Amino acid sequence: MDFFDNLLDEEHGMLRESCRRFAEREIAPHAVEWEEAGTFPRELYGRAAQAGVLGVGFPEDAGGSGGGPLHSVMAIEGLMRGGSTGVAVGLGSLGIALPPILQSGDARLVDRFARPVLAGEKIAALAITEPGTGSDVAGVRTRAVRDGEHYVVTGAKMFITSGVRADVLSVLCRTGDDPHGGLTFLVLEKDMPGVRVSRALKKTGWWASDTAELAFDGVRVPVENRAGPEGGGFLTLMRNFQNERLALAAYGAVTAQIALEEATRYARERKAFGRPILGFQATRHKLAEMATRVTAARTLTYQVAARMQRGDYVVSEVSMAKNFTADVAMSVTYDAVQIFGGMGYMRETLVERLSRDARLLPIGGGTHEVMLEIIGKQLGLG
Ligand SMILES: Cc1cc2nc3c(=O)[nH]c(=O)nc-3n(C[C@H](O)[C@H](O)[C@H](O)COP(=O)(O)OP(=O)(O)OC[C@H]3O[C@@H](n4cnc5c(N)ncnc54)[C@H](O)[C@@H]3O)c2cc1C
């Protein structure tokens, strides 16, 4: 019996397995090389699409593989078995970039942008954060000024996952003065005159994924590239955040799970004072604590995903899952590094990489503090 079998069925298990096989075949043999290089081959997007991995959670009539939030969690768990969070999140940037396009319900936008991305022919990124504002989305200043049948876009975006290589950018722009009601999504293409990658940023973790600072200098964007109504950007973004936060919860839970497995294996192999370090009660207790936290993190993540799949309102729970799993990922990877001793500090070990990758989780997609604000509000705390 699987402890989670009341939340996951056979189909979920099979999907996770097929994504895992893809990751073990296509990513794992190159994970260290790609992490050190800070990139991975573009062709991987096409191979992931062919294997049905890229489109999980997206409707089949838009070129996806179908399924809902729980399937997306399974895909993340499988992909992470490639041993590189950077590759997984690089492949996965479409997960946050495409929903504004799909939610617009505009078939022409879906055909022009979502389909080629889901086929692995183009790369997509979501551009919300700016050099001057992150948590406070209402502070977005990238301006889109209407000029006939175009918007003229001027501004800058910061920390954009896949932004260096992306062909398609879902960009949150300011079209009006109302802090929330004046925000609109436009789809920009990398080859439009005035779109520039100002910097490829160097990071603590997620090395194989690129992260960009982008500049838009008078970019003429056809009005037909607007995703959703003018002024509807904030609402679209709030819906999108739910999926992003669930995905980050899944990354947290699986990061901790893999670190636990690695530490358990090492504790059986590594000897000190004439016996495996697993022979020390201190090690066994540490692993038992880690396993408890991992089980709680997975349970919360699956439960929230299952409720999202049913269409339930789980705004506070998804924020709780994001915060809780991020804490678990950080503490379990910390303990795993400790169990590895000196080897845990070496770049050649997976737990070293996971411990760096985990640090992003309480920051990206809304910080720990912002999640607490949301939970507090939902609980009616003011
Ligand atoms: C690797 C990486 C990838 C990313 N990918 C993307 C991407 O693809 N697209 C994108 O648009 N963005 C992306 N981001 C940006 C990310 O979403 C932001 O960094 C995050 O939302 C925090 O914004 P900030 O960095 O501006 O921090 P700030 O908003 O400046 O926050 C600084 C500190 O102040 C705290 N703070 C802010 N407001 C409050 C408050 N009301 N109450 C209490 N504390 C508060 C924060 O919690 C934080 O500790 C990425 C970031 C990283 C590091």
The ligand as an SDF file (V2000), in Angstrom:
LIG
                    3D

 53 58  0  0  0  0  0  0  0  0999 V2000
   15.6440   32.5050   -9.5670 C   0  0  0  0  0  0  0  0  0  0  0  0
   14.4820   33.4160   -9.6800 C   0  0  0  0  0  0  0  0  0  0  0  0
   13.5700   33.2100  -10.7040 C   0  0  0  0  0  0  0  0  0  0  0  0
   12.4840   34.0820  -10.8670 C   0  0  0  0  0  0  0  0  0  0  0  0
   11.6470   33.9360  -11.9490 N   0  0  0  0  0  0  0  0  0  0  0  0
   10.7320   34.8940  -12.2140 C   0  0  0  0  0  0  0  0  0  0  0  0
    9.9740   34.8740  -13.4290 C   0  0  0  0  0  0  0  0  0  0  0  0
   10.0870   33.9460  -14.2400 O   0  0  0  0  0  0  0  0  0  0  0  0
    9.1270   35.8950  -13.6650 N   0  0  0  0  0  0  0  0  0  0  0  0
    8.9420   36.9350  -12.8000 C   0  0  0  0  0  0  0  0  0  0  0  0
    8.1620   37.8360  -13.0940 O   0  0  0  0  0  0  0  0  0  0  0  0
    9.6280   36.9840  -11.6340 N   0  0  0  0  0  0  0  0  0  0  0  0
   10.5270   35.9970  -11.3270 C   0  0  0  0  0  0  0  0  0  0  0  0
   11.2430   36.0370  -10.1580 N   0  0  0  0  0  0  0  0  0  0  0  0
   11.0120   37.1310   -9.2110 C   0  0  0  0  0  0  0  0  0  0  0  0
   10.3650   36.7140   -7.8970 C   0  0  0  0  0  0  0  0  0  0  0  0
    9.0150   36.3820   -8.0880 O   0  0  0  0  0  0  0  0  0  0  0  0
   10.5720   37.8760   -6.9250 C   0  0  0  0  0  0  0  0  0  0  0  0
   11.9590   37.9050   -6.6070 O   0  0  0  0  0  0  0  0  0  0  0  0
    9.7490   37.7590   -5.6740 C   0  0  0  0  0  0  0  0  0  0  0  0
    8.3750   37.9250   -5.9430 O   0  0  0  0  0  0  0  0  0  0  0  0
   10.1550   38.8190   -4.6120 C   0  0  0  0  0  0  0  0  0  0  0  0
   10.2020   40.0790   -5.1600 O   0  0  0  0  0  0  0  0  0  0  0  0
   11.5200   40.9910   -4.9260 P   0  0  0  0  0  0  0  0  0  0  0  0
   12.6980   40.1680   -5.2910 O   0  0  0  0  0  0  0  0  0  0  0  0
   11.3300   42.2560   -5.6650 O   0  0  0  0  0  0  0  0  0  0  0  0
   11.5580   41.2630   -3.3930 O   0  0  0  0  0  0  0  0  0  0  0  0
   10.8720   42.4980   -2.6270 P   0  0  0  0  0  0  0  0  0  0  0  0
    9.4400   42.6030   -3.0130 O   0  0  0  0  0  0  0  0  0  0  0  0
   11.7270   43.7020   -2.7820 O   0  0  0  0  0  0  0  0  0  0  0  0
   10.9640   41.9980   -1.1210 O   0  0  0  0  0  0  0  0  0  0  0  0
   12.1220   42.1540   -0.3240 C   0  0  0  0  0  0  0  0  0  0  0  0
   11.8060   41.6510    1.0780 C   0  0  0  0  0  0  0  0  0  0  0  0
   10.7420   42.4150    1.6440 O   0  0  0  0  0  0  0  0  0  0  0  0
    9.7020   41.5640    2.0760 C   0  0  0  0  0  0  0  0  0  0  0  0
    8.3840   42.1830    1.8910 N   0  0  0  0  0  0  0  0  0  0  0  0
    7.8920   42.7840    0.7860 C   0  0  0  0  0  0  0  0  0  0  0  0
    6.6160   43.1450    0.9800 N   0  0  0  0  0  0  0  0  0  0  0  0
    6.2740   42.7580    2.2250 C   0  0  0  0  0  0  0  0  0  0  0  0
    5.0940   42.8370    3.0130 C   0  0  0  0  0  0  0  0  0  0  0  0
    3.9620   43.3740    2.5400 N   0  0  0  0  0  0  0  0  0  0  0  0
    5.1190   42.3220    4.2650 N   0  0  0  0  0  0  0  0  0  0  0  0
    6.2460   41.7480    4.7530 C   0  0  0  0  0  0  0  0  0  0  0  0
    7.3900   41.6450    4.0730 N   0  0  0  0  0  0  0  0  0  0  0  0
    7.4160   42.1340    2.8170 C   0  0  0  0  0  0  0  0  0  0  0  0
    9.8310   40.3120    1.2160 C   0  0  0  0  0  0  0  0  0  0  0  0
    9.2050   39.2060    1.8130 O   0  0  0  0  0  0  0  0  0  0  0  0
   11.3370   40.1940    1.1120 C   0  0  0  0  0  0  0  0  0  0  0  0
   11.8280   39.5370    2.2530 O   0  0  0  0  0  0  0  0  0  0  0  0
   12.3050   35.1450   -9.9510 C   0  0  0  0  0  0  0  0  0  0  0  0
   13.1970   35.3190   -8.8800 C   0  0  0  0  0  0  0  0  0  0  0  0
   14.2850   34.4840   -8.7530 C   0  0  0  0  0  0  0  0  0  0  0  0
   15.2500   34.7370   -7.6380 C   0  0  0  0  0  0  0  0  0  0  0  0
  1  2  1  0
  2  3  1  0
  2 52  2  0
  3  4  2  0
  4  5  1  0
  4 50  1  0
  5  6  2  0
  6  7  1  0
  6 13  1  0
  7  8  2  0
  7  9  1  0
  9 10  1  0
 10 11  2  0
 10 12  1  0
 12 13  2  0
 13 14  1  0
 14 15  1  0
 14 50  1  0
 15 16  1  0
 16 17  1  0
 16 18  1  0
 18 19  1  0
 18 20  1  0
 20 21  1  0
 20 22  1  0
 22 23  1  0
 23 24  1  0
 24 25  2  0
 24 26  1  0
 24 27  1  0
 27 28  1  0
 28 29  2  0
 28 30  1  0
 28 31  1  0
 31 32  1  0
 32 33  1  0
 33 34  1  0
 33 48  1  0
 34 35  1  0
 35 36  1  0
 35 46  1  0
 36 37  1  0
 36 45  1  0
 37 38  2  0
 38 39  1  0
 39 40  1  0
 39 45  2  0
 40 41  1  0
 40 42  2  0
 42 43  1  0
 43 44  2  0
 44 45  1  0
 46 47  1  0
 46 48  1  0
 48 49  1  0
 50 51  2  0
 51 52  1  0
 52 53  1  0
M  END
$$$$
